[in-house]
Amino acid sequence: AGIVALSTPSMSGVPARLMGRRFPMITPPDHLALFTRDGLRTLLRRVGLEPVRWTSFSNLGPQTLARALRRHALGGSGPAVALSQVLGRAAALPATWMDRAGLGTSFEVYARRIA
């Protein structure tokens, strides 16, 4: 009896819901199908597995958030760069809370065969 470990982008998370088709984890050919939590749970059950540990992660630190703000909302002007740095720092703690609530960018799942 072993454990299967996997990680995959989450379509259930806040970033995917907010960004829709612009969600940066949609990256063919690397990620052709993205899962919601319910969809991945259904797939695991179909192949005889049950999740035993489920976490969410995003790696959304202040610099990553600042870059995303410049790319998707603010642009690259001098004032936009300065504002993105401030907003990136301010958003880092809520991003941590988002992960703890299971609503981050990606899932990490450990599953075992159903007994």
C-alpha positions as CSV (number, residue, x, y, z in Angstrom):
1,A,0.0,0.0,0.0
2,G,1.7,3.2,-1.2
3,I,0.9,6.8,-1.4
4,V,0.4,8.9,-4.6
5,A,1.6,12.5,-4.4
6,L,0.8,15.1,-7.0
7,S,0.5,18.8,-7.5
8,T,-1.5,20.6,-10.1
9,P,-2.9,24.0,-10.7
10,S,-6.2,24.7,-9.1
11,M,-9.2,26.1,-10.9
12,S,-11.0,26.3,-7.5
13,G,-8.6,29.0,-6.1
14,V,-9.1,32.7,-5.9
15,P,-6.4,33.5,-8.6
16,A,-8.1,31.3,-11.2
17,R,-11.5,32.6,-10.4
18,L,-10.4,36.2,-10.6
19,M,-8.3,35.9,-13.7
20,G,-10.3,33.4,-15.8
21,R,-8.6,32.7,-19.1
22,R,-5.7,35.0,-18.1
23,F,-4.8,32.6,-15.2
24,P,-1.1,32.1,-15.8
25,M,-1.2,28.4,-15.0
26,I,-2.9,27.8,-18.3
27,T,0.2,26.9,-20.2
28,P,-0.2,24.4,-23.0
29,P,1.4,22.0,-23.5
30,D,2.4,21.7,-19.8
31,H,-1.1,22.1,-18.4
32,L,-3.9,21.0,-20.9
33,A,-6.5,20.3,-18.3
34,L,-6.9,22.1,-15.0
35,F,-9.0,20.8,-12.1
36,T,-11.3,22.1,-9.5
37,R,-11.1,20.5,-6.0
38,D,-14.3,18.5,-6.7
39,G,-13.2,17.4,-10.1
40,L,-9.8,16.1,-8.9
41,R,-11.5,14.3,-6.0
42,T,-13.9,12.6,-8.5
43,L,-11.0,11.6,-10.7
44,L,-9.0,10.1,-7.8
45,R,-12.1,8.1,-6.7
46,R,-12.6,6.8,-10.2
47,V,-9.2,5.3,-10.2
48,G,-9.6,3.9,-6.7
49,L,-7.8,6.5,-4.6
50,E,-8.8,8.7,-1.7
51,P,-7.1,11.9,-0.6
52,V,-5.4,11.6,2.8
53,R,-3.8,15.1,2.7
54,W,-4.8,18.1,0.7
55,T,-3.1,21.5,0.8
56,S,-3.0,24.6,-1.3
57,F,0.0,26.7,-2.3
58,S,0.7,29.7,-4.4
59,N,4.2,31.0,-3.9
60,L,2.8,34.5,-4.0
61,G,5.4,36.5,-2.2
62,P,5.6,40.3,-2.4
63,Q,7.8,40.3,-5.5
64,T,5.7,37.8,-7.4
65,L,2.6,39.8,-6.6
66,A,4.2,43.1,-7.6
67,R,5.2,41.6,-11.0
68,A,1.7,40.3,-11.6
69,L,0.2,43.7,-10.8
70,R,2.5,45.3,-13.3
71,R,1.8,42.7,-16.0
72,H,-1.9,42.5,-15.6
73,A,-3.1,45.8,-14.2
74,L,-0.6,48.7,-13.7
75,G,2.0,48.6,-16.5
76,G,5.7,49.4,-16.2
77,S,5.9,53.2,-15.7
78,G,7.9,54.5,-12.8
79,P,4.9,55.3,-10.7
80,A,3.3,51.9,-11.5
81,V,6.5,50.1,-10.4
82,A,6.5,51.9,-7.1
83,L,2.8,51.3,-6.5
84,S,3.2,47.6,-7.4
85,Q,5.9,47.2,-4.8
86,V,3.7,48.7,-2.1
87,L,0.6,46.7,-3.1
88,G,2.7,43.5,-3.5
89,R,3.9,43.8,0.1
90,A,0.3,44.6,1.3
91,A,-1.1,41.6,-0.6
92,A,1.4,39.0,0.7
93,L,-0.4,38.3,4.0
94,P,-3.9,37.9,2.4
95,A,-2.2,35.5,-0.1
96,T,-1.0,33.4,2.8
97,W,-4.5,33.3,4.2
98,M,-5.8,32.3,0.8
99,D,-3.5,29.3,0.8
100,R,-4.5,28.3,4.3
101,A,-8.1,28.4,3.3
102,G,-7.4,26.0,0.4
103,L,-8.0,28.7,-2.3
104,G,-4.5,29.1,-3.7
105,T,-3.0,28.7,-7.1
106,S,-2.2,25.0,-6.9
107,F,-3.1,21.8,-5.0
108,E,-0.7,19.4,-3.4
109,V,-2.5,16.1,-2.8
110,Y,-1.5,12.8,-1.2
111,A,-3.8,9.9,-1.9
112,R,-3.9,6.1,-1.1
113,R,-5.8,3.2,-2.5
114,I,-9.3,2.8,-1.2
115,A,-9.4,-0.1,1.2
